[in-house]
Amino acid sequence: MSKRGFSLIELLVVIGILGVLVAVGIFMYFEAVRQAKRTVHFYNIKLIKEALEIYYLKK
C-alpha cells in the first residue's frame, strides 16, 4: 500500500508553524510602523524648534 498525501497531524503542524510565522511577521510590521512614526515626530519637533529659534533671532 503506497502512502499518498499528508496525514492530518502533518497538516496541523504545518498550519501551526505558519500561524506562528504570520503572528511574528505582523508584530514586526506594526513595530516598524510605530518606529517610523516616532522618527517622523522627532524630526518634526526638531524642525519646529529650529524654526522658532530662527523666528526669535530675527525678531
Secondary structure, 3 states (H helix, E strand, C coil): CCCCCCCHHHHHHHHHHHHHHHHHHHHHHHHHHHHHHHHHHHHHHHHHHHHHHHHHHHC
